[in-house]
Amino acid sequence: VAPPGAADVAAAAEIESPVGDVRVGAAGGGAVHGARVDPGQTVSTVGMTSGVTLRYPDGTRLVLAGDTTVTLADTGPAPRVVVERGNLSADVPGDPMTIATAEAAVEAGHAVVA
């Protein structure tokens, strides 16, 4: 997890309002408000009462429910998020984003997906 205020990179998200046990990266480091999550990193909420919001520079917000794991994938100009397990909702007011699972993928842009 990059420190708050680090230079923006394409498709980087920022941690907002972590609640409970929220982990970032393979080592499972604790998530702190304002920390950057880079493409290729995994974010996990551990336990049903945990949750976190990921905010992108264009205003897109992903809200991860408890017991959810996602990976931010670097696939070019449009961010791609792979849901390994669990649930999320997305508010995508800006640039298009792809949200994928093992079974399907949805491209969202200027929409709310839950």
N, C-alpha and C positions, 0 to 999 in steps of 0.2 A: 504494500500500500504506500503510495507516494504521500508525502506530507502535504497538508493543506497549503494552497497558494502556489504549488508547483506549476510549471508551464503546461498549458493545455496540449493534449495530443488528440489526434483524430479518434473519435468514438470513445473517449475517456468519460467515465461517469464519476459523480461525486456522491459520497455517503451522506444521507440525511436521516436524522431521527432514528438511529439504531436503538432497538428495544430488546433486552434480553441478550442471549448469546448469538452474536452475529460475527461470522468469521470470513476473512478475505485471504485468498491465495492457498496454495498447496499446503503451506505450513499451518494454515488456520489461525493466523494472527487476528486479534480482536479488531473490530471495526470502530472507528471514531468519527464523529460528525465532522464533515468537511474534508475527509481523506479522499484522495483520487483512487479510482479503480481503473486500471488500464486494460485494453484488449488482451485477451488470453488469460485473465485472472478469473477465479471462481469466487462467488459470494454465496455463503450458506447461512441460513437461519436455523438454529438448533433448538428444537422444542416448539411446541404448539403456541407458546405465548411470546415467542420471539418474532421480530419483524424489522424491516428496513425499507427505506425509499432510496432508489438510485436516481439521481438527476443528471441529465445530459445538458451540455451548453445551450442547445436549442430549446430547452424548456421541457423536453420529454421527461416523464417520470414513470419509473417502474416501482410498484409497491409489492414487495415479496412478503407473503404470509409465512407463518411458522412452518418449520420442517421443509424448507424450500432450498434448492441449490440451482444456481444458474451460472453459466460461463459467458463472459463478454467475448465474442469472437471478432477478430479483425478481418473483415472481408471487403475492404475498400471503403468507398464514400458513405455507404449506408450501413449503420450499425446492425449487428446480428447478435441476438441473445439466444442461447440454447438453454432450455429448461431441462435440467437433468432429473429433477423430481419436484413435486409440490405445486404451488399455485402462485400466480402473480396477476396483477392488473396493470394496465399500461394506459397512460394518457400521452398521446403522441401528437402534439399540436404543430410540430415543425417537420423536419426532414423525415423521409420514410425510414422505417426500421423493420427488420424481420425478426419475428419471435418464433423459434422452432422447438419442437420436441422430437423424440425418436420417430414419431408417427406422422407429423404434419408440420407445416410452416405457414405462418400468416404474415403478410406484409401490411404494416399499418402506417398510415400517414394522415395527419389531420383527423385523428379518430381516438376513441376510447375503446380499449379491448380488455375484457375481463373474463 
